[in-house]
Every structure is written in structure tokens, then in C-alpha cells.
């Protein structure tokens, strides 16, 4: 019987942290059963790096977008560049886009402008979105209700059950990764246990958000896609389900919300 395939719905494989051993990082992911990695861009200037990674590594698929933490880099003309990139290589989603009310010094009006404009692009191209929603779920949801979108993923979800249900009602899935593996993350672990499994997709956000077993060994240690297998096992343990059940359902969720015609 073939083992179920994991899908990492959010992995920055193009990041500089992987420059020295990117080939090995990808090999370890495949060895761990991570068959698909979604690689989102964060600025217009790293479109090329995302494309290079996705062309080089089997199973890596791009998402094009402009991250809210880089509003000091984004320019109005980059929105047209985003549309041109979509035409040259249709992505699985528009992302990573959204709002960030945690990091200091990020002008909200500028964040919201680029977020809304990219929602329009996603709508016009009939694509789902990968949402950065750090401490901004209500503001994110407010804009989502304005547009008829294909759904998407609330990446690194850490909101309330009410906010989770609001995303699900709009056709979104919720991304769970290393953050819930920490025992101190009591609210997030409760959500991971209580939400229907059909609501959840798995992610690493590599090289960021290390799971507990990495972060406890070394402060600010690098995360990587191969850790998704252990993240799936942790979710199964919390929920009292088998690892196979968790992998099969979360991968089916990812395929459905991102339109992946993959076995």
C-alpha cells in the first residue's frame, strides 16, 4: 500500500537561509513523504527566485504575491508585474498577501491598499489566495466579504474559533504548522484538536516558525519542509487520530482548496 503524500502548503524554499543546501533540503522533504511544496513569493523582486526553485525541484509549485511586511519595497507598477507573471506561469494561488498588525512601523493604509488590489487580481484570475493574517483576522475577513473569491488558506492561523468559522464559511482552509506543537500554545492546540479535520491544511512556513523540537534545541533554528511529517504526527496525537487519517484528509483539503489535480 502506498503511503499517503504530504503537502506543505506554505514553504519559502527560495529563501536565503536555504542557499547553502537547498538540494539537500528538498531531498530530505521527499524522503519524509512531502511530495508537494507550495512556494509563495513575497515581493516582485523574488518572483524569479521562486520560479527558479519551482522549475528545479519536482513537486514545488509557485504562488505569486506581495507580502504586507514588505510595503517599503512594493510599488504600484508591481501590481501590473504580478498580473504579467500570472499570465506567464499560472500559479496555484495569489500569495503571500494580507495584513500584519504585529510588526511595528507598517503603515496600515498602504498594507490594505496592496491587499485589496491583490484580492481583485485573485478574483479576476479565478485563483485562491494565501493569506498572511498576523493579528489581523477581523480586518482580513472584512475585505474577503467584499469580494467573491475562490477561497484559499489562512496561513499560520492563530485566531479565535469564531474567526476560524468565518474563514470556513467563506470557503477557506486554515494553515497549521510548527506553532501548535509548542505546549504553551494552549489556545492554538485547542483549535487543532476541536476543529473539523476538513478545515485544516498543513504547512511549515520554512525557514520560519520552527516546531517545538527544533526551537528547544537551538534558539531561532531553521525550519524545513521535512519537518511536516512530524508536524502531522503531532496533530494526529492531539486529535486522537491516526497519522494516515491526518495526512490523507489534510492533503485532500489542500488539493481541493488549491485546485491541485494530483494523486
N, C-alpha and C positions, 0 to 999 in steps of 0.2 A: 504494500500500500504506500502510495506517495505521500510524504509529509506535507502538511499544508504550508503554503508560502506566505511569508510575512510581507507587509507593505509598510514602508516608512513614509508616511505622508508629508513629512517635513524634515528635510536634511540639506544643510548648506555644504554639500560636498566640494563646491568650488572654493571654499574659504581658505584663507592663507594658512590657517592652522594645520591644514592637510597637505601643504605644499611638499613637504619632505617625504611623505609616504602615502600619497593618495592611492597609488595602485594597491598597496597592501591593505589600506582601509577598505577599499572596495572588495578585495578578495575575502577579507575577514567577514564582511557583510554577507556575501554569497555563501560562505561556509556556514554561517549562522542561520541560513534559511531566509535571508532578506532578499527576495527576488526583485522587488521594485523599490526604487527610491525616487521621491518627488523632490526636485531641486528648484526652490524658488529664488528668483533674483531679488535684490534689494535696491538697486539703482539702475539707471540706464547704462552706467559705465561698467556694470558687471554682467550685462546680457551676454557678452562674448565669452566670459569665463564659465557661465552656466552652460552655454551651448557647447563649449569645448568639453566639459565634463560629461554632458549627456551624450555627446557623439562618441566619446572614448569608452564609456563604461556601459555595458549591456544592462538593461533594466532601469537606467536612470532617465527620467522624463522631466522636461522643464515646465516651470510656471513663470510667467513674466509679470513683473510688477515693481512698484516703487514703495519702499518701506517708510513708515512715518517717522522713524528715528533719523532719517537722512534728508529731512526737508531743507537743510542747509545746502544740499547738493542738487536737489531737483529743480528743474526749470520748466516753464510752461511748454517749451518746444519738445521736452522729453515725452510728453503725452502722445504727440504725433509719432515719435520714435517707437513708443510702445505699440501703437497700432500697426506700424510698419513691421515690427518684429513679429507680431501675431500673424500677419499675412505671410511672412516668410517661413515661419515654423509655428503651426498652431499648437499652443500649449495645452496641458491638462487643466490649467486654471490661470486666473489672474491673481498674482500674489508674489510677494507678500505685501499686502496692503492693510490699511486700517488706521487705528488711533492709539496713542500711548500717552496716558495721563500719569505715568510714574516717573519717567526720566525727566530731569529738570531742563528748563531752557528751550522747550519745544513749543513754538507758537501754535496755539490750538487752531486758529483760523486757517493757517497755512496747511496744517495737517488735514483738517476737514476738507479743504479745497481739493487736495490731491486724492484723498479717499473717495470723495463723491465723484470726481471726474473718472476715476478708475472703476467705480461701480457702474457708471454709464457705459464705459468701454466693455466691461464684462457683459452687461445686458445686451449691448448692440452686437456682440460677437457670440452670444448664447454660450457663455462659459461660466463655470462656478468660480468662487473666489476663496483664497486662503487668507484668513483674517488674523492680523495682529491686534489683540484687544486687551492689552495690559491695563487694568483698572479703568476700562472704558467701555464695558459691555453695554450699558444703557445707551450711550452715545452712538455706539456701533449699530445697535438694534434700531435706534430711531431712524437712521439713514437706510438701513436694509428694508424697512417697511415702506419706504418711498418708491422702491424700485422692484420690479418683478424680475427676480434673478433665478438662476438655475440651481441655487443652493451653494454649498461649499463647506468649509471646515473652519470652526472657531479654534484656531491654533492655540495650544498651551492654555486650554480653558481653565479658569480658576474663579469663576463667578458663583452665583447662588443657584439653587435648584430652580427658582423662578426664572432666572435668566437662561439657564440651560433649557428649560421647557420652551422659552420664547424662541431660541435658536432652532430647536427641533420642529416647532410649528412652522417655521419658515423654510424647512427643508434642509437644514444644516446638520452636520455631524460635529462632534466635539473631540478635539485632539487631546489625548492623554499620553504623557511621556515620563521623563525622569522625575518630575516634581512630585507626583503622588507616591513615589517609592520611599520618600522620607517619612518616618513615623511621626514627626512633628506636624506634618501636613494633614491635620485631622479632618478639616472640612473637605479637602480635596479627596482624601481617602474615602470619606463617607459617600461622596458623589460617585467615585469609581465603583463603589460597592452597590449603590442603590439605583443608579441609572439603568435603564434597559440596555443590554449589550448592543442592541441595534443602533444605539445612539453614539457609540464610541468608535473612533479610529485611533490607531497607534502612531506614534511619532517619536523621534529623538531630538529634533532641533539641533542636531550635531553641527558644530562642536560645542554648543551651549547646553544648558540645563542638564548637567550630569546627574545620573541616578545616584541614590544613596551609597551604593557600594563603590562608586568611583570617588564621589566627593568626600567620603570618610577616609579614603586612603591618601588623598592629596588635595589640598585646597585649590579650587579653580581648575581641577583636572579636566582634560579634554574628553568630551563625549564623542561617540562614533556610532554609525548605524548598526554595527554588530551587536550593540547592547539591546537592540529591540527584542531579541529573543528572551532575554532575562526580564525585560520590562513586561512582556506578555505573560511570563510565568508569574511575576509579582501580581499582575492584575487578576490572573486566574486564582491565585491563593486568596486574595482579598475577597473575591466574589464567591469562592467555594465551587468553582467550575474547573473543568479540565483545560489544560493548555491548548489542546486541539480545538476545543469549542471556542475559546477566546480568539485564537488565530484565525480560524475559519470564518467566524462571524465578523470580526473587525476588518479582515481583508475583503469580505463581501461588501461591507459597508463602504470601504474606500473605493472599491470598483464601481459601486452604484453611484456614489456622490460625485466622483470624478470622471465617470463615463469611460472607465477602463475596460476594454474588451479583451481581458486577459484571463488565462486559466491558472 
